[in-house]
Amino acid sequence: MSLDIFNIHNEPITLNMPDADVVYYPVFFDQPTSNQLFQTLLNTIKWKQDEIKVFGKTYPQPRLTALYANNNNSYSYSNITMSPNSFTKELLFIKEKIEDVCTIKFTSCLLNLYRNGQDSNGWHADDEKELGKEPVIASISFGEERWFHFKHKTNKKARQKILLQHGSLLLMKGKTQECWLHQIPKTRKVIYSRINLTFRVIK
């Protein structure tokens, strides 16, 4: 099943996924605010390209990343350990808006910059031990729309995909990370850049 959602009233949409709690806000930020935040984040975030090891070979990660937080807690995934920068005023603004709807205080934000359609993020779950049990992940998208795919870890027929819009929020809670994988696949289409911010609590 795929969801190509354009909801001008911004009513939250609960995705029909077993063993998961996923809610989508199509227009969490209006277009002028989204445009301004996209340009500011693109130009001011300390982006870097880490290297990942796959089957013994080292490759540049197919996107740029950055970690920001209100503490010094590092974050590790795929044999990469990231140390945080301090939250900027823009990140604090976004974080506070998200916290108004999900009643949790986030400590950290992992940012991804997908420069074009060849930048991607393979199948994974945000289930690192630093995130604790049943983590809440709040994912904000700015810039180019990209398809976000889900697949269940054990039920091969359970799949979902959603087109993440400019200024949207995808909120993943409960057993989502325990039971599902997600990815941003490559696309052959000529597209512009997308910035994704995933707010989380790193213990």
MDAnalysis code that builds the backbone (N, CA, C; Angstrom):
import MDAnalysis as mda
import numpy as np

u = mda.Universe.empty(609, n_residues=203, atom_resindex=np.repeat(np.arange(203), 3), trajectory=True)
u.add_TopologyAttr("name", ["N", "CA", "C"] * 203)
u.add_TopologyAttr("resid", np.arange(1, 204))
u.add_TopologyAttr("resname", ["MET", "SER", "LEU", "ASP", "ILE", "PHE", "ASN", "ILE", "HIS", "ASN", "GLU", "PRO", "ILE", "THR", "LEU", "ASN", "MET", "PRO", "ASP", "ALA", "ASP", "VAL", "VAL", "TYR", "TYR", "PRO", "VAL", "PHE", "PHE", "ASP", "GLN", "PRO", "THR", "SER", "ASN", "GLN", "LEU", "PHE", "GLN", "THR", "LEU", "LEU", "ASN", "THR", "ILE", "LYS", "TRP", "LYS", "GLN", "ASP", "GLU", "ILE", "LYS", "VAL", "PHE", "GLY", "LYS", "THR", "TYR", "PRO", "GLN", "PRO", "ARG", "LEU", "THR", "ALA", "LEU", "TYR", "ALA", "ASN", "ASN", "ASN", "ASN", "SER", "TYR", "SER", "TYR", "SER", "ASN", "ILE", "THR", "MET", "SER", "PRO", "ASN", "SER", "PHE", "THR", "LYS", "GLU", "LEU", "LEU", "PHE", "ILE", "LYS", "GLU", "LYS", "ILE", "GLU", "ASP", "VAL", "CYS", "THR", "ILE", "LYS", "PHE", "THR", "SER", "CYS", "LEU", "LEU", "ASN", "LEU", "TYR", "ARG", "ASN", "GLY", "GLN", "ASP", "SER", "ASN", "GLY", "TRP", "HIS", "ALA", "ASP", "ASP", "GLU", "LYS", "GLU", "LEU", "GLY", "LYS", "GLU", "PRO", "VAL", "ILE", "ALA", "SER", "ILE", "SER", "PHE", "GLY", "GLU", "GLU", "ARG", "TRP", "PHE", "HIS", "PHE", "LYS", "HIS", "LYS", "THR", "ASN", "LYS", "LYS", "ALA", "ARG", "GLN", "LYS", "ILE", "LEU", "LEU", "GLN", "HIS", "GLY", "SER", "LEU", "LEU", "LEU", "MET", "LYS", "GLY", "LYS", "THR", "GLN", "GLU", "CYS", "TRP", "LEU", "HIS", "GLN", "ILE", "PRO", "LYS", "THR", "ARG", "LYS", "VAL", "ILE", "TYR", "SER", "ARG", "ILE", "ASN", "LEU", "THR", "PHE", "ARG", "VAL", "ILE", "LYS"])
u.atoms.positions = np.array([
    [0.848, -1.194, 0.000],
    [0.000, 0.000, 0.000],
    [0.877, 1.234, 0.000],
    [0.462, 2.263, -0.735],
    [1.211, 3.514, -0.743],
    [0.277, 4.666, -0.456],
    [0.811, 5.690, 0.182],
    [0.036, 6.868, 0.534],
    [0.668, 8.089, -0.116],
    [-0.066, 8.698, -1.029],
    [0.351, 9.935, -1.672],
    [-0.643, 10.978, -1.189],
    [-0.307, 11.652, -0.087],
    [-1.305, 12.400, 0.672],
    [-1.074, 13.904, 0.519],
    [-2.120, 14.613, 0.134],
    [-2.086, 16.066, 0.141],
    [-3.293, 16.532, 0.948],
    [-3.059, 16.934, 2.157],
    [-4.120, 17.246, 3.108],
    [-3.944, 18.687, 3.567],
    [-4.670, 19.617, 2.951],
    [-4.459, 21.031, 3.242],
    [-4.934, 21.391, 4.646],
    [-5.756, 20.558, 5.244],
    [-6.255, 20.845, 6.584],
    [-5.312, 20.316, 7.667],
    [-4.298, 19.585, 7.266],
    [-3.288, 19.069, 8.187],
    [-3.873, 18.243, 9.320],
    [-4.873, 17.469, 9.038],
    [-5.369, 16.544, 10.048],
    [-4.394, 15.371, 10.128],
    [-3.960, 14.997, 11.338],
    [-3.027, 13.872, 11.452],
    [-3.635, 12.587, 10.910],
    [-2.825, 11.810, 10.215],
    [-3.265, 10.571, 9.573],
    [-2.537, 9.405, 10.226],
    [-3.285, 8.490, 10.804],
    [-2.689, 7.297, 11.407],
    [-2.552, 6.223, 10.346],
    [-1.332, 5.751, 10.120],
    [-1.099, 4.721, 9.110],
    [-1.583, 3.368, 9.615],
    [-2.209, 2.620, 8.723],
    [-2.757, 1.310, 9.068],
    [-1.650, 0.269, 8.972],
    [-0.904, 0.106, 10.066],
    [0.237, -0.799, 10.095],
    [0.168, -1.643, 11.367],
    [0.165, -2.983, 11.252],
    [0.168, -3.828, 12.449],
    [1.487, -3.694, 13.214],
    [1.418, -3.836, 14.524],
    [2.612, -3.796, 15.384],
    [3.352, -2.469, 15.250],
    [2.626, -1.374, 15.041],
    [3.264, -0.076, 14.866],
    [2.318, 1.028, 15.314],
    [2.892, 2.186, 15.566],
    [2.128, 3.385, 15.897],
    [2.777, 4.527, 15.126],
    [2.239, 4.823, 13.937],
    [2.828, 5.815, 13.042],
    [1.764, 6.838, 12.654],
    [2.057, 8.113, 12.875],
    [1.128, 9.190, 12.557],
    [1.834, 10.186, 11.643],
    [1.116, 10.639, 10.607],
    [1.678, 11.549, 9.624],
    [0.924, 12.881, 9.636],
    [1.683, 13.980, 9.750],
    [1.139, 15.331, 9.672],
    [1.614, 15.942, 8.349],
    [0.755, 16.035, 7.336],
    [1.208, 16.446, 6.001],
    [1.758, 17.866, 5.929],
    [1.157, 18.783, 6.703],
    [1.581, 20.187, 6.638],
    [1.866, 20.664, 8.058],
    [2.911, 20.120, 8.648],
    [3.234, 20.487, 10.028],
    [3.757, 21.918, 10.091],
    [4.556, 22.318, 9.092],
    [4.985, 23.705, 8.937],
    [4.445, 24.232, 7.612],
    [3.987, 25.489, 7.592],
    [3.475, 26.047, 6.343],
    [4.634, 26.267, 5.363],
    [4.284, 26.544, 4.118],
    [5.314, 26.603, 3.082],
    [6.333, 27.715, 3.290],
    [5.943, 28.963, 3.634],
    [6.972, 29.995, 3.866],
    [7.946, 29.623, 4.984],
    [7.408, 29.081, 6.091],
    [8.281, 28.672, 7.199],
    [9.188, 27.530, 6.767],
    [8.635, 26.573, 6.041],
    [9.425, 25.427, 5.569],
    [10.533, 25.886, 4.624],
    [10.205, 26.803, 3.718],
    [11.216, 27.311, 2.784],
    [12.363, 27.979, 3.521],
    [12.020, 28.808, 4.501],
    [13.050, 29.526, 5.256],
    [13.918, 28.570, 6.069],
    [13.277, 27.596, 6.730],
    [14.039, 26.634, 7.538],
    [14.943, 25.774, 6.656],
    [14.439, 25.364, 5.492],
    [15.256, 24.561, 4.583],
    [16.528, 25.300, 4.194],
    [16.411, 26.542, 3.776],
    [17.583, 27.299, 3.339],
    [18.557, 27.543, 4.490],
    [18.029, 27.846, 5.667],
    [18.900, 28.098, 6.817],
    [19.642, 26.836, 7.228],
    [18.940, 25.712, 7.311],
    [19.587, 24.457, 7.693],
    [20.616, 24.033, 6.641],
    [20.270, 24.203, 5.378],
    [21.189, 23.822, 4.302],
    [22.506, 24.569, 4.421],
    [22.440, 25.843, 4.816],
    [23.630, 26.697, 4.807],
    [24.366, 26.774, 6.137],
    [23.725, 26.382, 7.239],
    [24.356, 26.587, 8.551],
    [24.691, 25.306, 9.300],
    [24.037, 24.192, 8.970],
    [24.339, 22.927, 9.666],
    [25.737, 22.450, 9.276],
    [26.436, 21.850, 10.228],
    [27.798, 21.346, 9.987],
    [27.723, 19.947, 9.378],
    [27.405, 19.922, 8.088],
    [27.243, 18.653, 7.389],
    [28.577, 17.955, 7.190],
    [28.562, 16.628, 7.225],
    [29.764, 15.851, 6.915],
    [29.354, 14.529, 6.281],
    [30.300, 13.917, 5.606],
    [30.061, 12.635, 4.953],
    [30.949, 11.581, 5.597],
    [30.337, 10.720, 6.405],
    [31.083, 9.647, 7.052],
    [31.288, 8.491, 6.083],
    [32.167, 7.591, 6.458],
    [32.392, 6.391, 5.661],
    [31.762, 5.194, 6.366],
    [31.205, 4.291, 5.560],
    [30.608, 3.077, 6.107],
    [31.311, 1.864, 5.522],
    [31.318, 0.789, 6.287],
    [31.972, -0.442, 5.847],
    [30.904, -1.480, 5.500],
    [30.942, -1.977, 4.274],
    [29.993, -2.972, 3.797],
    [30.775, -4.153, 3.242],
    [30.591, -5.329, 3.858],
    [31.286, -6.555, 3.431],
    [32.802, -6.330, 3.324],
    [33.327, -5.629, 4.338],
    [34.768, -5.443, 4.415],
    [35.321, -4.306, 3.578],
    [34.480, -3.643, 2.784],
    [34.936, -2.526, 1.966],
    [34.358, -1.222, 2.502],
    [35.127, -0.150, 2.375],
    [34.725, 1.146, 2.901],
    [34.229, 2.046, 1.779],
    [33.064, 2.668, 2.006],
    [32.459, 3.552, 1.013],
    [32.022, 4.853, 1.691],
    [31.987, 5.960, 0.947],
    [31.374, 7.165, 1.499],
    [29.867, 6.972, 1.661],
    [29.345, 7.378, 2.783],
    [27.911, 7.236, 3.035],
    [27.123, 8.032, 1.983],
    [26.032, 7.469, 1.432],
    [25.329, 8.130, 0.325],
    [24.388, 9.249, 0.777],
    [24.860, 10.129, 1.625],
    [24.143, 11.318, 2.094],
    [25.078, 12.036, 3.070],
    [24.755, 13.255, 3.418],
    [25.489, 13.989, 4.439],
    [24.693, 13.951, 5.741],
    [25.398, 13.977, 6.858],
    [24.727, 13.864, 8.152],
    [25.290, 14.869, 9.148],
    [24.574, 15.038, 10.250],
    [25.028, 15.860, 11.370],
    [24.232, 15.460, 12.604],
    [24.826, 15.637, 13.774],
    [24.145, 15.342, 15.041],
    [24.185, 16.584, 15.923],
    [23.017, 16.966, 16.435],
    [22.900, 18.100, 17.354],
    [22.139, 17.644, 18.589],
    [22.429, 18.271, 19.739],
    [21.811, 17.825, 20.989],
    [21.921, 18.908, 22.054],
    [21.232, 18.659, 23.171],
    [21.359, 19.552, 24.334],
    [22.272, 18.939, 25.383],
    [23.061, 17.927, 24.981],
    [24.001, 17.255, 25.884],
    [25.205, 16.776, 25.073],
    [26.065, 15.993, 25.695],
    [27.261, 15.489, 25.008],
    [27.169, 14.011, 24.651],
    [25.974, 13.442, 24.685],
    [25.814, 12.013, 24.425],
    [26.065, 11.699, 22.952],
    [26.998, 10.803, 22.706],
    [27.276, 10.382, 21.333],
    [26.199, 9.406, 20.863],
    [26.203, 9.146, 19.545],
    [25.232, 8.227, 18.961],
    [25.949, 7.351, 17.953],
    [25.723, 6.039, 18.034],
    [26.426, 5.092, 17.171],
    [25.440, 4.274, 16.360],
    [25.736, 4.114, 15.061],
    [24.966, 3.237, 14.181],
    [25.867, 2.853, 13.016],
    [25.708, 1.648, 12.511],
    [26.464, 1.152, 11.346],
    [27.974, 1.392, 11.504],
    [28.490, 1.139, 12.714],
    [29.915, 1.314, 13.021],
    [30.384, 2.760, 12.892],
    [29.440, 3.701, 12.950],
    [29.760, 5.128, 12.961],
    [29.378, 5.678, 14.330],
    [30.280, 6.428, 14.948],
    [29.979, 7.099, 16.207],
    [30.021, 8.603, 15.979],
    [28.914, 9.265, 16.286],
    [28.793, 10.700, 16.068],
    [28.789, 11.440, 17.402],
    [29.496, 12.567, 17.447],
    [29.472, 13.445, 18.612],
    [28.636, 14.676, 18.275],
    [27.821, 15.150, 19.219],
    [26.859, 16.192, 18.867],
    [27.430, 17.613, 18.903],
    [26.840, 18.465, 18.072],
    [26.964, 19.911, 18.192],
    [25.818, 20.409, 19.064],
    [25.907, 21.636, 19.527],
    [24.823, 22.203, 20.331],
    [23.672, 22.645, 19.440],
    [22.451, 22.451, 19.921],
    [21.263, 22.852, 19.170],
    [21.366, 24.311, 18.720],
    [20.997, 24.568, 17.486],
    [20.884, 25.937, 16.989],
    [19.496, 26.473, 17.340],
    [19.294, 27.765, 17.152],
    [17.983, 28.344, 17.462],
    [16.903, 27.781, 16.547],
    [17.251, 27.483, 15.290],
    [16.277, 26.899, 14.373],
    [15.870, 25.491, 14.815],
    [16.846, 24.694, 15.235],
    [16.536, 23.340, 15.700],
    [15.706, 23.374, 16.978],
    [15.991, 24.313, 17.865],
    [15.188, 24.450, 19.087],
    [13.756, 24.856, 18.749],
    [13.594, 25.737, 17.770],
    [12.255, 26.145, 17.326],
    [11.471, 24.940, 16.808],
    [12.097, 24.137, 15.953],
    [11.437, 22.954, 15.398],
    [11.116, 21.951, 16.505],
    [12.088, 21.727, 17.384],
    [11.924, 20.761, 18.475],
    [10.733, 21.138, 19.367],
    [10.606, 22.408, 19.701],
    [9.521, 22.838, 20.575],
    [8.160, 22.671, 19.907],
    [8.093, 22.908, 18.592],
    [6.834, 22.725, 17.875],
    [6.421, 21.246, 17.882],
    [7.391, 20.351, 17.706],
    [7.082, 18.923, 17.729],
    [6.655, 18.477, 19.128],
    [7.345, 18.979, 20.137],
    [7.034, 18.584, 21.511],
    [5.639, 19.014, 21.932],
    [5.094, 20.031, 21.265],
    [3.727, 20.469, 21.570],
    [2.697, 19.394, 21.225],
    [3.010, 18.529, 20.242],
    [2.022, 17.531, 19.812],
    [2.327, 16.119, 20.306],
    [3.561, 15.869, 20.746],
    [3.866, 14.478, 21.133],
    [4.266, 14.332, 22.600],
    [4.193, 15.388, 23.383],
    [4.371, 15.349, 24.839],
    [5.602, 14.561, 25.280],
    [6.718, 14.784, 24.601],
    [7.982, 14.193, 25.014],
    [9.072, 15.233, 24.779],
    [10.081, 15.254, 25.634],
    [11.176, 16.203, 25.503],
    [12.355, 15.507, 24.832],
    [12.644, 15.911, 23.600],
    [13.730, 15.290, 22.850],
    [15.077, 15.879, 23.274],
    [16.092, 15.029, 23.257],
    [17.437, 15.470, 23.629],
    [18.342, 15.684, 22.425],
    [18.030, 15.033, 21.299],
    [18.990, 14.973, 20.190],
    [18.265, 15.007, 18.843],
    [19.037, 15.386, 17.816],
    [18.503, 15.407, 16.458],
    [19.579, 14.925, 15.493],
    [19.265, 13.843, 14.764],
    [20.133, 13.356, 13.692],
    [19.586, 13.907, 12.380],
    [20.425, 14.647, 11.649],
    [20.004, 15.271, 10.402],
    [20.629, 14.559, 9.220],
    [19.857, 14.429, 8.139],
    [20.345, 13.847, 6.890],
    [20.089, 14.824, 5.752],
    [21.080, 15.001, 4.898],
    [20.933, 15.809, 3.693],
    [21.060, 14.899, 2.480],
    [19.942, 14.736, 1.773],
    [19.923, 13.964, 0.535],
    [20.093, 14.957, -0.615],
    [21.288, 14.983, -1.214],
    [21.619, 16.035, -2.171],
    [20.904, 15.877, -3.496],
    [20.586, 14.646, -3.873],
    [19.908, 14.353, -5.134],
    [19.292, 12.958, -5.032],
    [18.773, 12.456, -6.139],
    [18.105, 11.171, -6.118],
    [19.004, 9.981, -5.877],
    [20.314, 10.167, -6.038],
    [21.248, 9.070, -5.790],
    [21.635, 8.945, -4.326],
    [21.341, 9.951, -3.513],
    [21.531, 9.831, -2.071],
    [20.365, 9.038, -1.486],
    [20.675, 8.197, -0.505],
    [19.667, 7.259, -0.015],
    [19.981, 6.836, 1.407],
    [19.095, 6.004, 1.950],
    [19.282, 5.428, 3.287],
    [18.685, 4.026, 3.236],
    [19.509, 2.995, 3.401],
    [19.079, 1.614, 3.242],
    [18.172, 1.130, 4.365],
    [17.686, -0.088, 4.214],
    [16.774, -0.672, 5.201],
    [17.422, -0.700, 6.587],
    [16.705, -0.200, 7.584],
    [17.215, -0.189, 8.959],
    [16.050, 0.097, 9.903],
    [16.309, -0.078, 11.189],
    [15.390, 0.355, 12.245],
    [16.169, 1.225, 13.211],
    [15.512, 2.215, 13.763],
    [16.145, 3.054, 14.786],
    [15.968, 2.363, 16.137],
    [16.750, 1.301, 16.335],
    [16.590, 0.464, 17.522],
    [17.891, 0.315, 18.306],
    [18.795, 1.290, 18.138],
    [20.054, 1.225, 18.893],
    [19.775, 1.306, 20.391],
    [20.654, 0.705, 21.177],
    [20.414, 0.609, 22.620],
    [20.341, 1.979, 23.277],
    [21.024, 2.978, 22.704],
    [20.990, 4.324, 23.283],
    [19.588, 4.934, 23.254],
    [18.722, 4.404, 22.387],
    [17.381, 4.971, 22.234],
    [16.362, 4.367, 23.190],
    [16.737, 3.275, 23.866],
    [15.841, 2.653, 24.828],
    [14.742, 1.834, 24.171],
    [13.828, 1.347, 24.991],
    [12.736, 0.485, 24.511],
    [11.595, 1.348, 23.978],
    [11.039, 0.948, 22.847],
    [9.933, 1.647, 22.189],
    [10.224, 3.153, 22.061],
    [11.284, 3.507, 21.341],
    [11.642, 4.920, 21.207],
    [10.616, 5.694, 20.376],
    [10.517, 6.981, 20.659],
    [9.712, 7.893, 19.857],
    [10.655, 8.618, 18.904],
    [10.392, 8.513, 17.609],
    [11.203, 9.169, 16.590],
    [10.303, 10.148, 15.837],
    [10.665, 11.416, 15.853],
    [9.901, 12.448, 15.150],
    [10.708, 12.906, 13.949],
    [10.184, 12.654, 12.750],
    [10.917, 12.888, 11.514],
    [10.290, 14.042, 10.724],
    [11.042, 15.128, 10.584],
    [10.596, 16.308, 9.837],
    [11.288, 16.320, 8.481],
    [10.547, 16.671, 7.421],
    [11.106, 16.734, 6.070],
    [10.987, 18.148, 5.510],
    [12.078, 18.626, 4.903],
    [12.081, 19.900, 4.190],
    [12.714, 19.682, 2.819],
    [12.199, 20.378, 1.819],
    [12.787, 20.287, 0.487],
    [12.054, 19.285, -0.389],
    [12.810, 18.599, -1.224],
    [12.238, 17.676, -2.209],
    [11.466, 16.549, -1.538],
    [10.317, 16.199, -2.113],
    [9.560, 15.059, -1.605],
    [10.291, 13.767, -1.937],
    [10.285, 12.828, -0.986],
    [10.875, 11.508, -1.216],
    [9.943, 10.438, -0.661],
    [9.966, 9.271, -1.317],
    [9.187, 8.129, -0.832],
    [9.897, 7.492, 0.355],
    [9.123, 7.179, 1.377],
    [9.604, 6.548, 2.605],
    [8.940, 5.171, 2.677],
    [9.741, 4.113, 2.670],
    [9.225, 2.744, 2.616],
    [9.308, 2.072, 3.987],
    [8.278, 1.303, 4.323],
    [8.275, 0.444, 5.503],
    [8.141, -1.012, 5.061],
    [8.772, -1.937, 5.793],
    [8.454, -3.355, 5.657],
    [8.569, -4.014, 7.024],
    [7.628, -4.928, 7.288],
    [7.584, -5.626, 8.569],
    [8.747, -6.619, 8.636],
    [9.304, -6.796, 9.823],
    [10.469, -7.670, 9.972],
    [10.123, -9.149, 9.789],
    [8.902, -9.559, 10.112],
    [8.550, -10.979, 10.025],
    [7.364, -11.255, 9.097],
    [6.454, -10.326, 8.957],
    [5.292, -10.486, 8.075],
    [5.652, -9.924, 6.697],
    [6.009, -10.794, 5.784],
    [6.527, -10.364, 4.486],
    [5.480, -9.631, 3.652],
    [4.203, -9.811, 3.973],
    [3.157, -9.140, 3.200],
    [2.855, -7.741, 3.719],
    [3.379, -7.416, 4.898],
    [3.086, -6.114, 5.509],
    [4.101, -5.084, 5.037],
    [3.673, -4.240, 4.122],
    [4.522, -3.171, 3.583],
    [3.696, -1.896, 3.486],
    [4.406, -0.788, 3.491],
    [3.753, 0.514, 3.396],
    [4.761, 1.503, 2.823],
    [4.286, 2.489, 2.080],
    [5.165, 3.584, 1.680],
    [4.365, 4.865, 1.647],
    [5.059, 5.966, 1.926],
    [4.392, 7.255, 2.023],
    [5.295, 8.322, 1.419],
    [4.698, 9.260, 0.702],
    [5.446, 10.358, 0.104],
    [5.556, 11.469, 1.134],
    [6.776, 11.717, 1.614],
    [6.991, 12.719, 2.660],
    [7.110, 14.098, 2.028],
    [6.181, 14.969, 2.388],
    [6.075, 16.286, 1.786],
    [6.968, 17.306, 2.496],
    [7.210, 18.404, 1.810],
    [7.924, 19.571, 2.327],
    [7.170, 20.124, 3.535],
    [7.823, 20.142, 4.707],
    [7.202, 20.663, 5.916],
    [6.376, 19.668, 6.697],
    [6.493, 18.371, 6.360],
    [5.670, 17.351, 7.028],
    [6.376, 16.758, 8.241],
    [5.586, 16.100, 9.086],
    [6.090, 15.397, 10.269],
    [5.597, 13.959, 10.228],
    [6.517, 13.005, 10.399],
    [6.180, 11.589, 10.551],
    [6.594, 11.181, 11.956],
    [5.621, 10.738, 12.746],
    [5.873, 10.398, 14.144],
    [5.770, 8.884, 14.307],
    [6.875, 8.249, 14.729],
    [6.923, 6.798, 14.908],
    [7.087, 6.475, 16.390],
    [6.182, 5.655, 16.913],
    [6.165, 5.362, 18.347],
    [5.934, 3.871, 18.576],
    [5.804, 3.497, 19.858],
    [5.437, 2.127, 20.219],
    [6.423, 1.092, 19.707],
    [5.889, 0.020, 19.098],
    [6.714, -1.096, 18.641],
    [7.209, -0.928, 17.201],
    [7.080, 0.276, 16.646],
    [7.440, 0.483, 15.241],
    [8.872, 0.054, 14.953],
    [9.823, 0.504, 15.767],
    [11.239, 0.197, 15.497],
    [11.565, -1.266, 15.805],
    [10.825, -1.860, 16.728],
    [11.042, -3.263, 17.073],
    [10.550, -4.192, 15.957],
    [9.481, -3.799, 15.272],
    [8.808, -4.712, 14.344],
    [8.953, -4.340, 12.875],
    [9.427, -3.136, 12.572],
    [9.479, -2.673, 11.190],
    [10.859, -2.132, 10.822],
    [11.192, -2.223, 9.529],
    [12.349, -1.559, 8.940],
    [11.834, -0.440, 8.031],
    [12.708, 0.559, 7.777],
    [12.324, 1.623, 6.855],
    [13.533, 2.055, 6.026],
    [13.269, 2.717, 4.912],
    [14.344, 3.169, 4.033],
    [13.882, 4.368, 3.200],
    [14.879, 5.093, 2.672],
    [14.678, 6.097, 1.613],
    [15.450, 5.581, 0.411],
    [14.774, 5.015, -0.594],
    [15.493, 4.427, -1.727],
    [15.990, 5.488, -2.704],
    [16.944, 5.095, -3.530],
    [17.404, 5.955, -4.613],
    [16.296, 6.131, -5.639],
    [16.396, 7.191, -6.437],
    [15.471, 7.402, -7.539],
    [16.244, 7.933, -8.743],
    [15.824, 7.530, -9.931],
    [16.470, 7.997, -11.157],
    [15.964, 9.364, -11.589],
    [14.908, 9.819, -10.943],
    [14.374, 11.135, -11.285],
    [15.386, 12.221, -10.930],
    [15.411, 13.273, -11.713],
    [16.250, 14.440, -11.396],
    [15.499, 15.266, -10.359],
    [16.014, 15.285, -9.135],
    [15.331, 15.984, -8.056],
    [16.313, 16.856, -7.286],
    [15.745, 17.772, -6.505],
    [16.544, 18.673, -5.696],
    [16.821, 18.047, -4.318],
    [17.430, 18.822, -3.462],
    [17.865, 18.322, -2.158],
    [16.698, 18.199, -1.176],
    [16.864, 17.288, -0.240],
    [15.916, 17.103, 0.856],
    [16.686, 17.043, 2.161],
    [16.176, 17.737, 3.173],
    [16.742, 17.671, 4.520],
    [15.740, 16.964, 5.419],
    [16.230, 15.987, 6.178],
    [15.412, 15.233, 7.115],
    [15.998, 15.388, 8.515],
    [15.147, 15.710, 9.468],
    [15.559, 15.847, 10.866],
    [14.824, 14.799, 11.678],
    [15.557, 13.944, 12.375],
    [14.922, 12.935, 13.224],
    [15.263, 13.235, 14.683],
    [14.259, 13.735, 15.391],
    [14.409, 14.033, 16.812],
    [14.179, 12.771, 17.606],
    [14.973, 12.597, 18.652],
    [14.940, 11.386, 19.458],
    [15.483, 11.665, 20.840],
    [15.342, 10.681, 21.732],
    [15.927, 10.774, 23.087],
    [17.075, 9.776, 23.135],
    [18.296, 10.281, 23.279],
    [19.474, 9.421, 23.423],
    [19.838, 9.367, 24.891],
    [19.786, 8.166, 25.443],
    [19.983, 7.997, 26.882],
    [21.454, 7.926, 27.216],
])
